[in-house]
């Protein structure tokens, strides 16, 4: 097949965009809350806490469960417990969303490259995609710690572009955080409406409901 997409790239957000991770994140957060003697937070509520990093998710989890903020020392202990548990249970339920791997492989076969830009720690992101068996698809993985900045700061997106050396790219995300980061880096953002959100901003390239629907939209942007 002709490599008509050489020099272009797909940059994916991870949680809620590439992989459905909410059940394992919920289990890990509730493990921490149980250790603190607190009630669990329903998975449906955890869904909307994902996307800003584990520390912020735990802070909001304490508020929902206990109606109070975690103290700094308590939060440090919670983070350690969360990362230990999540690292050991990172893909019990987590799976790539339907057709995203198929779509990515199709773009790679035509010369494009792929990267992940996440607010997860890079080591956790790598462990997740390695456990799922999809790591060979991605030429770069940038976490908030990699770039020393978290989305919506555009620094992680720019670092992805630098690492993969792409002249053109499309960002694929599921939230206002992704829209802001992509826009500030000069990239169109395609938004998955099945992700964790929230999505309130209008300055995105398109919203899609399946990766089969997304593929031609992304292709048109990369060729435009």
Secondary structure as the mmCIF struct_conf table of DSSP 4:
data_model
#
loop_
_struct_conf.conf_type_id
_struct_conf.id
_struct_conf.beg_label_comp_id
_struct_conf.beg_label_asym_id
_struct_conf.beg_label_seq_id
_struct_conf.end_label_comp_id
_struct_conf.end_label_asym_id
_struct_conf.end_label_seq_id
TURN_TY1_P TURN_TY1_P1 UNK A 4 UNK A 7
STRN STRN1 UNK A 8 UNK A 12
STRN STRN2 UNK A 15 UNK A 15
TURN_TY1_P TURN_TY1_P2 UNK A 16 UNK A 18
STRN STRN3 UNK A 19 UNK A 20
HELX_RH_AL_P HELX_RH_AL_P1 UNK A 22 UNK A 35
TURN_TY1_P TURN_TY1_P3 UNK A 36 UNK A 37
HELX_LH_PP_P HELX_LH_PP_P1 UNK A 39 UNK A 42
HELX_RH_AL_P HELX_RH_AL_P2 UNK A 43 UNK A 46
HELX_RH_3T_P HELX_RH_3T_P1 UNK A 47 UNK A 49
TURN_TY1_P TURN_TY1_P4 UNK A 50 UNK A 51
BEND BEND1 UNK A 52 UNK A 52
HELX_RH_AL_P HELX_RH_AL_P3 UNK A 54 UNK A 66
BEND BEND2 UNK A 67 UNK A 68
HELX_LH_PP_P HELX_LH_PP_P2 UNK A 69 UNK A 71
HELX_RH_AL_P HELX_RH_AL_P4 UNK A 72 UNK A 88
BEND BEND3 UNK A 89 UNK A 89
TURN_TY1_P TURN_TY1_P5 UNK A 90 UNK A 91
BEND BEND4 UNK A 92 UNK A 93
STRN STRN4 UNK A 95 UNK A 96
HELX_LH_PP_P HELX_LH_PP_P3 UNK A 97 UNK A 97
TURN_TY1_P TURN_TY1_P6 UNK A 98 UNK A 99
HELX_RH_AL_P HELX_RH_AL_P5 UNK A 100 UNK A 109
TURN_TY1_P TURN_TY1_P7 UNK A 110 UNK A 111
STRN STRN5 UNK A 113 UNK A 117
BEND BEND5 UNK A 119 UNK A 120
HELX_RH_AL_P HELX_RH_AL_P6 UNK A 122 UNK A 131
TURN_TY1_P TURN_TY1_P8 UNK A 132 UNK A 133
HELX_RH_3T_P HELX_RH_3T_P2 UNK A 135 UNK A 137
BEND BEND6 UNK A 139 UNK A 139
STRN STRN6 UNK A 140 UNK A 142
HELX_RH_AL_P HELX_RH_AL_P7 UNK A 144 UNK A 147
TURN_TY1_P TURN_TY1_P9 UNK A 148 UNK A 148
BEND BEND7 UNK A 149 UNK A 149
TURN_TY1_P TURN_TY1_P10 UNK A 151 UNK A 152
BEND BEND8 UNK A 153 UNK A 153
TURN_TY1_P TURN_TY1_P11 UNK A 154 UNK A 154
HELX_RH_AL_P HELX_RH_AL_P8 UNK A 155 UNK A 164
TURN_TY1_P TURN_TY1_P12 UNK A 165 UNK A 165
BEND BEND9 UNK A 167 UNK A 167
STRN STRN7 UNK A 168 UNK A 173
BEND BEND10 UNK A 174 UNK A 175
HELX_RH_AL_P HELX_RH_AL_P9 UNK A 176 UNK A 184
TURN_TY1_P TURN_TY1_P13 UNK A 185 UNK A 186
STRN STRN8 UNK A 188 UNK A 192
TURN_TY1_P TURN_TY1_P14 UNK A 193 UNK A 194
BEND BEND11 UNK A 195 UNK A 196
BEND BEND12 UNK A 204 UNK A 205
STRN STRN9 UNK A 206 UNK A 208
BEND BEND13 UNK A 209 UNK A 210
HELX_RH_AL_P HELX_RH_AL_P10 UNK A 211 UNK A 223
#
